[in-house]
Amino acid sequence: MRRFAAAGLALLIGSGGAFAQSGSPTPQDQGKAPANAADANRDNQRKTDEFVEAAQAINGPAGNPECVWLGRRVVRLMWRDDLDTAFRHLDLYDRFGCPGGHVQATFRCLTRFGGQIDPKVAETLDSRIHVCWINPGAQPQAAAASQAPATAGSATPAPAASPSPAPSPAPSPQAK
């Protein structure tokens, strides 16, 4: 009998906290709800616009909404060094028939923007990922601006860097 009483008392104490937390919102919380709803609507509209922009800019499956969403997520996780989760998402990305090379090119592009990404502001990372997803050959503005005065005064412009390194040849087996 004591066990049931102790269990009942523990249940009563635990549920009391739940009832206290689920009470009606205070007047100050009610004022925040419309503002949050407006922010959520703006955020949803921005995401929709980004998907439409990607579909218009990219021919092929990399422009499909599921590929854009999963691919940008994979790149974000890779940037944050969450490789286990990134690889699980990459499996889904592949399962939808999305091109793996686009993730690679986007991540390569993102590394060029590394100095311009503020780790405390999530929006800078997301916007850079979106820019790189749309155009994996994008260059940071500061680098382009600093190169312009240097090449304007010189007689011969510096050669442009190739967007991707040439694949190295396979090592040949040595004869014994």
C-alpha positions in Angstrom: 0.0 0.0 0.0 2.9 2.4 0.8 4.3 1.7 -2.7 1.1 2.8 -4.3 0.9 5.9 -2.2 4.6 6.8 -2.9 4.0 6.2 -6.7 0.8 8.3 -6.6 2.5 11.1 -4.8 5.4 11.2 -7.3 2.9 11.2 -10.1 1.0 14.0 -8.5 4.1 16.1 -8.0 5.3 15.5 -11.5 2.0 16.4 -13.1 1.7 19.5 -11.0 4.8 21.0 -12.8 3.3 20.1 -16.2 0.0 21.8 -15.4 1.9 24.9 -14.2 3.8 25.1 -17.5 0.8 24.6 -19.7 -1.3 27.4 -18.3 -2.6 30.3 -20.5 -0.1 32.6 -21.9 0.6 35.9 -20.2 -0.5 39.1 -21.9 3.2 39.9 -22.9 3.5 36.5 -24.6 0.3 37.1 -26.6 1.7 40.2 -28.1 4.7 38.3 -29.5 2.7 35.6 -31.3 1.6 37.8 -34.3 5.2 39.1 -34.7 6.5 35.6 -34.7 3.9 34.5 -37.2 4.8 37.4 -39.5 8.5 36.5 -39.2 7.7 32.8 -39.9 5.7 33.8 -43.0 8.6 36.0 -44.2 11.0 33.2 -43.6 8.8 30.7 -45.4 8.4 33.0 -48.4 12.2 33.6 -48.5 12.8 29.8 -48.6 10.2 29.3 -51.3 11.8 32.1 -53.3 15.2 30.4 -52.9 13.9 27.1 -54.2 12.3 28.9 -57.2 15.6 30.7 -57.9 17.5 27.5 -57.7 15.1 25.7 -60.1 15.4 28.6 -62.6 19.2 28.9 -62.4 20.2 25.2 -62.3 19.3 22.8 -65.1 18.9 19.2 -64.1 18.2 17.5 -60.8 20.4 19.8 -58.7 17.7 22.4 -59.1 14.9 20.2 -57.8 13.6 21.4 -54.5 14.4 18.1 -52.7 18.0 18.2 -54.0 18.4 21.9 -53.1 17.1 21.3 -49.6 19.1 18.1 -48.9 22.2 19.3 -50.7 22.4 22.7 -48.8 21.8 20.8 -45.6 24.7 18.4 -46.3 27.0 21.3 -47.1 26.0 23.1 -43.9 26.6 20.0 -41.8 30.0 19.4 -43.5 30.9 23.1 -42.7 30.0 22.6 -39.0 32.1 19.3 -38.9 29.1 17.1 -38.3 30.3 14.6 -40.8 28.3 11.6 -39.5 25.0 13.4 -40.0 26.2 14.9 -43.3 26.9 11.4 -44.6 23.4 10.2 -43.6 21.9 13.1 -45.4 24.1 12.5 -48.4 22.7 9.0 -48.6 19.2 10.5 -48.8 20.5 13.0 -51.4 21.8 10.2 -53.5 18.6 8.2 -53.1 16.6 11.0 -54.6 18.9 10.9 -57.7 20.6 14.2 -56.9 24.1 14.8 -58.4 26.8 14.3 -55.8 29.2 16.5 -57.7 27.1 19.5 -57.0 27.6 19.1 -53.3 31.3 18.8 -53.8 31.4 21.9 -56.0 29.3 23.9 -53.5 31.5 22.9 -50.6 34.6 23.9 -52.6 32.9 27.3 -53.3 32.0 27.7 -49.6 35.6 27.3 -48.5 36.5 30.3 -50.7 34.0 32.4 -48.6 35.4 31.1 -45.3 36.7 34.4 -44.1 33.4 36.2 -44.7 31.3 33.7 -42.7 30.4 34.9 -39.2 30.0 31.8 -37.0 27.7 33.7 -34.6 25.2 34.7 -37.3 23.6 31.7 -38.9 22.2 33.8 -41.8 25.7 34.5 -43.2 26.4 30.8 -43.6 23.0 30.0 -45.0 23.2 32.9 -47.6 26.7 31.8 -48.6 25.6 28.2 -49.1 22.7 29.4 -51.2 25.0 31.6 -53.4 27.4 28.7 -53.8 24.6 26.3 -54.6 23.2 28.5 -57.3 26.7 29.3 -58.7 29.5 27.0 -57.5 32.0 29.1 -59.3 31.2 32.2 -57.3 34.1 34.2 -55.9 34.2 36.3 -52.7 33.7 40.0 -53.4 36.7 41.1 -51.3 39.1 38.9 -53.3 37.6 40.1 -56.6 37.9 43.8 -55.5 41.5 43.4 -54.3 42.5 41.7 -57.6 41.0 44.4 -59.8 43.5 47.3 -58.8 46.4 44.9 -59.0 45.7 43.8 -62.5 44.6 47.3 -63.7 48.1 48.8 -63.3 50.1 45.8 -64.6 50.8 45.2 -68.3 49.9 41.5 -68.1 46.9 40.2 -66.1 47.6 37.3 -63.7 46.2 34.0 -64.9 42.9 33.0 -63.5 42.8 30.1 -61.0 41.2 27.0 -62.2 37.9 26.2 -60.5 39.0 22.6 -59.7 42.3 20.9 -59.7 43.1 18.4 -62.4 42.8 14.8 -61.2 46.1 13.2 -60.4 47.1 10.1 -62.4 46.7 6.8 -60.7 50.0 5.5 -59.3 51.6 2.8 -61.4 52.6 -0.4 -59.7 56.4 -0.8 -59.4 58.0 -3.8 -60.9 60.0 -6.0 -58.6 
